[in-house]
Amino acid sequence: MLNTIKKSWRDISINEYYQLKEISDDNSMEEYEKEVAIIAFLYNMTEDEVWNLNINDFNKLQVEKTWIYDFDFDKKKNFKKIEIKGNKYDVNIDIQKMNVAQYIDFQTYWSQRDNMKNIIGNLLSIFIIPKGKKYNEGYDINEVIADIKDNIDIMTAQEILFFFLSSYLISIQIILNYLKWKIKRMKRKEKNKEEMEKLEKEVKRLEKIISDGSLL
C-alpha cells in the first residue's frame, strides 16, 4: 500500500497501524518529536519537511489528524467477502463451518495474542481464504498473510476478529451453561464423582477462556 495522505483509520493498513503504534509507544522520544513523526507519516512528508513548516500550517495538520484519537470500529459488521489487491476472498467467521485445521490454528495463534502485532495476519488468514479454495490448500498462505497486513485497513481487521471472537465466546458460553447444569444434576444424584471432577475442570478452562477473551 502506498503511503498516501491518511484521513481516517480506514486509510491505515495493519502494518501502518503498528508503525504508528511504535512511534506512540517509543519512550525514547519526546512528545513533540512523536507529534512530528506522526504528522510526517500521515501526510507523506519527511520529518525535516514537518520541522520546516510554519507554525500555522503545523497547527492545521495537528487539528486535521484528531481522528486518530477516535478508534471506534463497527461491532455489528458481518463480512462474507472481501477484495485484496483485486483478488476476491471469502470470509468465513462461522465457527460451525471451520474445519479442524482452522480451529487448531486459531487456538494456537490466539494463545499468542499478547504479541498481536506478530500474529494478527496469521489470525486473519484463518478466516480470509481465496475464493474457491479450502483453507491452506492450493495457495501460498504466507503470501496471503503478507497481502492482508499490507492492504487490509486496521478497522476492517478489528471488525472481522471482533465478530468471530463474539461468536466464539457465545458458543463457549452455551457449552459452559450446559456443563454447569449437568454438574448440578450429577451432584443431586451423588454419583459419577470422577466424571463430575472432569466436567468441573472443563468448566474452569472455559471460564478462563471467556475471562481472557477480550480482543481489544
C-alpha positions as CSV (number, residue, x, y, z in Angstrom):
1,M,0.0,0.0,0.0
2,L,1.4,3.4,-1.0
3,N,2.0,5.8,1.9
4,T,-0.5,8.4,0.7
5,I,-2.2,11.1,2.9
6,K,-4.2,9.4,5.6
7,K,-7.6,10.9,6.6
8,S,-9.1,8.1,8.8
9,W,-8.3,4.7,10.3
10,R,-9.8,3.2,7.1
11,D,-6.7,4.6,5.3
12,I,-4.3,2.8,7.7
13,S,-3.2,-0.7,6.9
14,I,-2.5,-3.2,9.6
15,N,1.3,-2.8,9.1
16,E,0.9,1.0,9.1
17,Y,-1.1,0.9,12.4
18,Y,1.7,-0.9,14.1
19,Q,4.2,1.6,12.7
20,L,2.2,4.4,14.2
21,K,1.9,2.5,17.5
22,E,5.6,2.0,17.6
23,I,6.1,5.8,17.3
24,S,3.4,6.4,20.0
25,D,4.9,3.9,22.4
26,D,8.5,5.0,21.9
27,N,9.6,6.2,25.4
28,S,12.9,7.5,24.0
29,M,11.1,10.2,22.1
30,E,9.7,13.5,23.5
31,E,6.0,14.2,22.9
32,Y,6.8,16.9,20.3
33,E,9.1,14.5,18.4
34,K,6.3,11.9,18.3
35,E,3.9,14.6,17.0
36,V,6.3,15.5,14.2
37,A,6.9,11.8,13.3
38,I,3.2,11.0,13.2
39,I,2.4,14.0,11.1
40,A,5.2,13.1,8.7
41,F,3.8,9.6,8.5
42,L,0.2,10.6,7.9
43,Y,0.9,13.3,5.3
44,N,3.6,11.5,3.4
45,M,6.3,14.0,4.4
46,T,9.8,13.7,5.7
47,E,10.3,14.8,9.3
48,D,12.6,17.6,8.1
49,E,9.7,18.9,6.0
50,V,7.5,18.9,9.0
51,W,10.1,20.7,11.2
52,N,10.3,23.4,8.5
53,L,6.6,24.1,8.3
54,N,5.4,27.5,9.6
55,I,3.5,27.2,12.9
56,N,0.1,27.9,11.4
57,D,0.4,25.1,8.8
58,F,1.7,22.8,11.5
59,N,-1.2,23.6,13.8
60,K,-3.6,23.0,11.0
61,L,-2.2,19.5,10.4
62,Q,-2.5,18.8,14.2
63,V,-6.2,19.7,14.1
64,E,-6.8,17.6,11.0
65,K,-5.3,14.5,12.5
66,T,-7.5,14.4,15.6
67,W,-9.4,11.4,14.1
68,I,-6.5,9.2,15.3
69,Y,-8.0,9.6,18.9
70,D,-11.3,8.0,17.8
71,F,-10.6,4.3,17.3
72,D,-14.2,3.1,17.2
73,F,-15.0,0.3,14.7
74,D,-18.3,-1.3,13.7
75,K,-19.0,-4.1,16.2
76,K,-22.0,-5.4,14.3
77,K,-20.5,-5.6,10.8
78,N,-20.5,-9.2,9.3
79,F,-18.2,-9.9,6.4
80,K,-18.9,-12.6,3.8
81,K,-16.5,-11.4,1.1
82,I,-13.5,-9.1,0.7
83,E,-11.2,-8.0,-2.1
84,I,-7.4,-7.6,-1.7
85,K,-5.3,-6.2,-4.5
86,G,-8.1,-7.0,-7.0
87,N,-8.3,-10.6,-5.8
88,K,-11.5,-12.0,-4.3
89,Y,-11.6,-13.7,-0.9
90,D,-14.3,-15.5,1.1
91,V,-14.5,-14.5,4.8
92,N,-15.5,-17.4,7.0
93,I,-16.1,-16.4,10.5
94,D,-18.8,-19.0,11.3
95,I,-17.1,-21.3,13.9
96,Q,-19.6,-24.1,12.9
97,K,-18.1,-24.1,9.4
98,M,-14.5,-24.2,10.5
99,N,-12.5,-27.4,9.8
100,V,-10.2,-29.0,12.4
101,A,-7.1,-27.4,11.0
102,Q,-8.6,-23.9,11.1
103,Y,-9.8,-24.4,14.7
104,I,-6.5,-25.7,15.9
105,D,-4.6,-22.9,14.2
106,F,-7.0,-20.3,15.7
107,Q,-6.3,-21.8,19.2
108,T,-2.6,-21.7,18.6
109,Y,-2.4,-18.1,17.4
110,W,-5.0,-16.9,20.0
111,S,-2.8,-18.2,22.8
112,Q,-0.1,-15.8,21.5
113,R,-2.4,-12.7,21.4
114,D,-0.1,-10.9,23.9
115,N,2.0,-10.3,20.8
116,M,-0.8,-9.3,18.5
117,K,1.5,-7.4,16.1
118,N,3.2,-10.6,15.0
119,I,0.1,-12.9,14.8
120,I,-2.8,-10.7,13.6
121,G,-2.0,-11.5,10.0
122,N,-2.0,-15.3,10.8
123,L,-5.2,-15.0,12.7
124,L,-7.0,-13.2,9.8
125,S,-5.6,-15.7,7.3
126,I,-7.7,-18.4,9.1
127,F,-10.9,-16.6,8.1
128,I,-9.9,-14.9,4.9
129,I,-9.5,-17.5,2.2
130,P,-9.0,-17.1,-1.6
131,K,-12.3,-17.6,-3.4
132,G,-12.9,-21.2,-4.4
133,K,-10.1,-22.5,-2.2
134,K,-10.1,-24.5,1.0
135,Y,-8.1,-23.3,4.0
136,N,-4.4,-23.5,3.4
137,E,-4.8,-25.6,0.2
138,G,-3.8,-24.7,-3.3
139,Y,-2.4,-21.2,-2.4
140,D,0.5,-19.7,-0.6
141,I,-0.8,-18.8,2.8
142,N,2.3,-16.7,3.7
143,E,1.7,-14.6,0.6
144,V,-1.9,-14.1,1.7
145,I,-0.8,-13.1,5.2
146,A,1.6,-10.5,3.7
147,D,-1.2,-9.1,1.5
148,I,-3.6,-9.0,4.4
149,K,-1.1,-7.0,6.6
150,D,-0.2,-4.6,3.8
151,N,-3.7,-4.0,2.3
152,I,-6.5,-4.5,4.8
153,D,-7.2,-1.5,6.9
154,I,-6.9,-1.8,10.7
155,M,-10.6,-1.1,11.3
156,T,-11.7,-3.9,8.9
157,A,-9.2,-6.2,10.6
158,Q,-10.6,-5.5,14.1
159,E,-14.2,-5.9,12.8
160,I,-13.5,-9.3,11.4
161,L,-11.7,-10.5,14.5
162,F,-14.3,-9.0,16.9
163,F,-17.2,-10.6,15.1
164,F,-15.6,-14.0,15.1
165,L,-14.5,-13.7,18.8
166,S,-18.0,-12.7,19.8
167,S,-19.5,-15.8,18.1
168,Y,-16.7,-17.9,19.6
169,L,-17.4,-16.7,23.1
170,I,-21.1,-17.2,22.7
171,S,-20.6,-20.8,21.6
172,I,-18.4,-21.4,24.6
173,Q,-20.9,-19.8,27.0
174,I,-23.6,-22.2,25.7
175,I,-21.4,-25.2,26.3
176,L,-20.5,-23.8,29.7
177,N,-24.1,-23.3,30.8
178,Y,-24.8,-26.9,29.7
179,L,-21.9,-28.3,31.7
180,K,-22.9,-26.4,34.8
181,W,-26.4,-27.7,34.5
182,K,-25.1,-31.3,34.1
183,I,-22.8,-31.0,37.1
184,K,-25.8,-29.8,39.3
185,R,-27.8,-32.9,38.2
186,M,-24.9,-35.2,39.0
187,K,-24.4,-33.6,42.4
188,R,-28.1,-34.2,43.2
189,K,-27.8,-37.9,42.3
190,E,-24.5,-38.1,44.1
191,K,-22.8,-40.4,41.5
192,N,-20.1,-40.4,38.8
193,K,-17.8,-38.4,41.0
194,E,-14.8,-38.9,38.7
195,E,-16.7,-37.7,35.6
196,M,-18.0,-34.8,37.6
197,E,-14.5,-33.7,38.5
198,K,-13.6,-33.8,34.8
199,L,-16.5,-31.7,34.0
200,E,-15.7,-29.2,36.7
201,K,-12.1,-29.0,35.4
202,E,-13.6,-28.3,31.9
203,V,-15.8,-25.6,33.3
204,K,-12.8,-23.8,34.8
205,R,-11.0,-24.0,31.5
206,L,-13.9,-22.5,29.6
207,E,-14.4,-19.8,32.2
208,K,-10.8,-18.8,31.8
209,I,-11.3,-18.6,28.0
210,I,-14.2,-16.2,28.5
211,S,-12.5,-14.1,31.1
212,D,-9.4,-13.7,28.9
213,G,-11.4,-13.3,25.7
214,S,-11.3,-9.5,25.2
215,L,-9.8,-8.7,21.9
216,L,-9.0,-5.0,22.3
